[in-house]
């Protein structure tokens, strides 16, 4: 069938392009501008080429922040994805308790990021926090302001508390869409519980799981507010993730050139990793069809 | 394989059923022969899926017992009953290959590999999918998937029964024919008891040796296609089976005569005066138009369906259908209709009345 090509349709997209240009592209260009120039204010710029990029790539400070960031995202994904699936599998399927659980699960998602940070900052305090004081009275030597491991555990537990619901709710939606006949057929085939999960539930959830993994990766890789409120990046630099370091560099030290070069690379890394995730997971999907 | 006995079986979805209306299945007592091909036929909501789910063990009946052979299985789970079921929509394990799909029920029961391979090969040949055994089930067409479901249902040799819940709903019409023929063939080869739920009379009549017609939670008749056609036990069977269905006319029956609107119709046999509302039923196939004596009809429309013509008419102000053979001329003066006397059935309160001196 011959379809007529009508390129006039492009004009209909123009308004969106203009809006996106003002809201995203032009501000981004100022960042690009900072990243290739040096400036001392007064709107005076000195060409620096790719100098800031070279500096940043070689910088130890960036390497360790990146390392911490990758470790953090890996731990978050390793905990939240299986836990979310597990919770979704065990949630009631219908009736009052199903609605109740849905509301309960959605609650953490509705709390603003800095409030989550504040809640856990107080919750974990050894002097007045329920968790911190409780642990201290049990004789556990816990203090997130002075011990790097405690700080990490606190931030990870906080993120799990805040975001596992998202994975669980997505998986729950995926599970709800499986027709009852599949479970009945599996029972007739005498499939074990593990087989039901492996051959019915997991394949039917793979679409939403891809979205869940992507969202959780991007969000955890860009995490800023909660650790900033709880630990402020400390003790030392132990919880200084990429975005916290970036803000320190740009706003604290006013090193606009390096910060700009760094944020562009940060953006590219997220884009690249998300693309890799997406491509790998969809090709795995397609390979199975063959 | 086993004979299936339904003993005083009834089911209500309500916890405390009061009257008969609360029951999705009214009390029934039936024996389904071992190795028979049965079709459960009825309009939507008549309880046929409930009955099937009770036999398969997905639903536990609120009253009565289900027996497989001599074994009471009422309280047994689906898996313990050793039955196979094919659902309305294809249920396949997407991430498995066709081969793994077919082997799955056997593998779960710990059969040895050589036996599984032989069995899978055999079934694949039956459903005509040998060339696609190594393909993933995902991405196959709906009818190929449904064939896999059928195959998975038949791969176990020792099943007590295979149940089909409207399995051809999603299949294209030309494939329906093929699959139905295959099913019939498989039934002959394997000899399993098969129960096939459908609301399509063509499917039921071509597949089954015995058709079980359900209406309003009750089995109204269990019989061969011929019995359903010639001697419907209930007016519902009369008009549900056949295309168009049986003509039902209010009449008073005395002896071997029926009276309606001042006219008299001869019956093939004598009847005791029926109690309650009495009707006579005649298939359109056994009515003929004539210019001589008969009941006065007004013709409305003639539909040519190829092999014969359906005449839509009006008799005493009520819609009435006749079937005229191909090539028969219909003249303007043919305003009367006559019935073949021995093909007339008499119903009292919707149930068929047997003639005196006959069964």
Interface residues (C-beta under 8 A of the other chain):
Chain A: X179 X181 X182 X184 X185 X187 X188 X189 X190 X191 X192 X195 X199 X200 X203 X204 X288 X289 X290
Chain B: X56 X58 X77 X78 X79 X83 X84 X85 X87 X88 X89 X91 X93 X94 X95 X96 X104 X105 X108 X109 X135 X136 X138 X139 X149 X152
